Amino acid sequence: MRTSRIIPIATLALLMGTVACKKPAPAPTGPSQAEIDAANAKKAAEEAAAQKAAEEAAAKKAAEEAAAQKAAAEEAAQKAAAAEAAFNAAAEKALVNIHFDYNKSDIKEGDRAILQGIADFMKQFPQAKIQIQGNCDERGTVEYNLALGNRRADAALAYLKTLGVAGDRMSTISFGKEKPLCTEHNEACWSKNRRDEFHLQ
């Protein structure tokens, strides 16, 4: 009788021990879908913000470079305009007519200073080239005055070469009596027409 009671109790104890030792199934440890979506959204927002910041920085840099290029171009244009103005002012001051005696092509003593000024101008501005135009008064034939105009232009060119101006920076032409400055028929007028003019090319 005693033995039959012990067995069920032992069995019960064994069963209870088995039930007590059984561990519950572990709960999931990974992030939920909502957390994943939130993380992805945050990452996308950060990437968009970074891309926007990079685009804004690139646009700012491009604008600064464009502004710098514009400023440099404006400065270069101002310098070029100032240089051109200085060149034209110097040319206007230096390129003065010289005059000749009747039927002569000799350089007058008083005109040598003018030619020196032209030579100085040519040396100061190496890019300058000039045309020397020989002219005569109305007296004499067309052919004679064309030849005389050539001699007068050649005389000025030769003199300028002695002052150090390269010959390939000068050319000559004769207009004879075709381009008078004065049309009155007297010596005062004729003396103005017997001249060399100097023009930039």
C-alpha positions as CSV (number, residue, x, y, z in Angstrom):
1,M,0.0,0.0,0.0
2,R,2.8,2.5,0.9
3,T,4.8,1.7,-2.3
4,S,1.9,2.5,-4.6
5,R,1.6,6.0,-3.2
6,I,5.3,6.8,-3.5
7,I,5.4,6.2,-7.2
8,P,2.7,8.7,-8.2
9,I,4.2,11.3,-6.0
10,A,7.7,10.8,-7.6
11,T,6.2,10.9,-11.0
12,L,4.4,14.1,-10.2
13,A,7.6,15.6,-8.8
14,L,9.4,14.6,-12.0
15,L,6.8,16.2,-14.2
16,M,6.8,19.3,-12.1
17,G,10.5,19.5,-12.4
18,T,10.3,19.1,-16.1
19,V,7.7,21.8,-16.4
20,A,9.7,24.1,-14.1
21,C,12.9,23.7,-16.1
22,K,11.4,24.3,-19.5
23,K,12.4,27.9,-20.7
24,P,10.0,30.1,-22.5
25,A,10.7,30.9,-26.1
26,P,13.0,34.0,-26.4
27,A,11.3,37.2,-27.6
28,P,12.5,38.7,-31.0
29,T,15.6,40.9,-30.5
30,G,15.8,42.6,-34.0
31,P,14.3,46.1,-34.7
32,S,10.7,46.3,-35.7
33,Q,9.6,47.3,-39.2
34,A,8.5,50.7,-37.9
35,E,12.0,51.3,-36.5
36,I,13.6,50.2,-39.8
37,D,11.4,52.5,-41.7
38,A,12.2,55.4,-39.3
39,A,15.9,54.7,-39.7
40,N,15.7,54.6,-43.5
41,A,13.7,57.8,-43.5
42,K,16.3,59.5,-41.2
43,K,19.1,58.3,-43.4
44,A,17.4,59.5,-46.6
45,A,16.7,62.9,-45.0
46,E,20.4,63.2,-43.9
47,E,21.6,62.2,-47.4
48,A,19.2,64.7,-49.0
49,A,20.4,67.4,-46.6
50,A,24.0,66.6,-47.4
51,Q,23.3,66.6,-51.1
52,K,21.5,70.0,-50.8
53,A,24.4,71.4,-48.8
54,A,26.9,70.2,-51.4
55,E,24.8,71.6,-54.2
56,E,24.5,75.0,-52.4
57,A,28.3,75.0,-51.7
58,A,29.0,74.2,-55.4
59,A,26.6,76.9,-56.6
60,K,28.2,79.4,-54.2
61,K,31.7,78.5,-55.4
62,A,30.6,78.8,-59.0
63,A,29.0,82.2,-58.3
64,E,32.2,83.4,-56.6
65,E,34.3,82.2,-59.5
66,A,32.0,83.9,-62.0
67,A,32.1,87.1,-60.0
68,A,35.9,86.9,-59.8
69,Q,36.2,86.3,-63.5
70,K,33.8,89.2,-64.2
71,A,35.8,91.5,-62.0
72,A,39.1,90.4,-63.6
73,A,37.6,91.0,-67.1
74,E,36.4,94.4,-66.1
75,E,39.8,95.3,-64.6
76,A,41.5,94.1,-67.8
77,A,39.1,96.1,-69.9
78,Q,39.7,99.2,-67.8
79,K,43.5,98.8,-68.1
80,A,43.2,98.3,-71.9
81,A,41.0,101.4,-72.2
82,A,43.4,103.4,-70.1
83,A,46.4,102.1,-72.2
84,E,44.6,103.0,-75.4
85,A,43.7,106.4,-74.2
86,A,47.3,107.1,-73.2
87,F,48.5,105.8,-76.6
88,N,46.1,108.0,-78.5
89,A,46.9,111.1,-76.4
90,A,50.6,110.5,-76.9
91,A,50.1,110.0,-80.7
92,E,48.0,113.2,-81.0
93,K,50.7,115.2,-79.2
94,A,53.7,113.7,-81.1
95,L,52.4,113.3,-84.6
96,V,52.7,116.9,-85.7
97,N,53.1,118.1,-89.3
98,I,56.5,119.3,-90.5
99,H,56.9,121.9,-93.3
100,F,59.2,122.5,-96.3
101,D,60.5,125.4,-98.2
102,Y,59.3,125.9,-101.8
103,N,60.5,123.2,-104.1
104,K,62.6,121.7,-101.3
105,S,62.6,118.4,-99.4
106,D,65.3,119.2,-96.9
107,I,64.3,118.8,-93.2
108,K,64.3,122.3,-91.6
109,E,66.3,122.9,-88.4
110,G,63.1,123.9,-86.5
111,D,61.4,120.6,-87.5
112,R,64.0,118.3,-86.1
113,A,62.6,118.7,-82.6
114,I,59.2,117.5,-84.0
115,L,60.8,114.5,-85.6
116,Q,62.6,113.8,-82.3
117,G,59.3,113.8,-80.5
118,I,57.9,111.4,-83.1
119,A,60.9,109.1,-82.6
120,D,60.4,109.2,-78.8
121,F,56.8,108.3,-79.3
122,M,57.7,105.4,-81.5
123,K,60.2,104.1,-78.9
124,Q,57.7,104.5,-76.1
125,F,55.0,102.5,-78.0
126,P,56.7,99.7,-79.9
127,Q,53.3,98.6,-81.4
128,A,52.9,101.9,-83.2
129,K,53.4,102.1,-87.0
130,I,53.0,105.3,-89.0
131,Q,52.5,106.4,-92.6
132,I,54.3,109.5,-93.7
133,Q,52.3,111.5,-96.2
134,G,54.2,114.0,-98.4
135,N,52.2,117.0,-99.7
136,C,52.9,120.0,-101.9
137,D,51.4,123.4,-102.7
138,E,49.3,123.9,-105.9
139,R,52.1,125.1,-108.1
140,G,53.7,122.7,-110.6
141,T,52.4,119.8,-112.5
142,V,50.7,116.8,-110.9
143,E,53.6,114.5,-111.8
144,Y,56.2,116.9,-110.4
145,N,54.4,117.4,-107.1
146,L,53.8,113.7,-106.7
147,A,57.6,113.2,-107.0
148,L,58.3,116.1,-104.7
149,G,55.9,114.7,-102.1
150,N,57.7,111.4,-102.3
151,R,61.0,113.0,-101.6
152,R,59.6,114.9,-98.6
153,A,58.1,111.8,-97.1
154,D,61.3,109.8,-97.8
155,A,63.4,112.6,-96.1
156,A,61.3,112.3,-92.9
157,L,61.6,108.6,-92.9
158,A,65.3,108.7,-93.4
159,Y,65.7,111.2,-90.5
160,L,63.5,109.1,-88.2
161,K,65.7,106.1,-89.0
162,T,68.8,108.0,-87.8
163,L,66.9,108.6,-84.6
164,G,66.5,104.9,-84.0
165,V,63.1,104.1,-85.5
166,A,63.0,100.9,-87.5
167,G,62.2,101.3,-91.1
168,D,59.6,98.5,-91.2
169,R,57.4,100.5,-88.8
170,M,57.1,103.3,-91.3
171,S,55.7,103.7,-94.8
172,T,55.5,106.6,-97.2
173,I,53.0,108.0,-99.7
174,S,52.8,111.1,-101.8
175,F,49.6,113.0,-102.4
176,G,51.3,115.8,-104.3
177,K,49.0,118.8,-104.4
178,E,45.8,116.7,-104.1
179,K,45.1,117.4,-100.4
180,P,45.7,121.0,-99.6
181,L,45.0,122.3,-96.1
182,C,44.5,125.8,-97.4
183,T,43.0,126.8,-100.8
184,E,44.0,130.5,-101.0
185,H,46.5,131.5,-103.6
186,N,49.2,133.1,-101.5
187,E,52.4,132.2,-99.8
188,A,50.8,132.0,-96.3
189,C,48.5,129.3,-97.6
190,W,51.1,127.5,-99.8
191,S,53.5,127.2,-96.8
192,K,50.9,125.3,-94.9
193,N,50.4,122.9,-97.8
194,R,54.1,122.1,-98.2
195,R,54.2,119.5,-95.4
196,D,54.6,115.9,-94.2
197,E,51.8,114.5,-92.2
198,F,52.2,111.5,-89.8
199,H,49.3,109.1,-89.4
200,L,49.0,105.9,-87.3
201,Q,48.5,102.7,-89.3
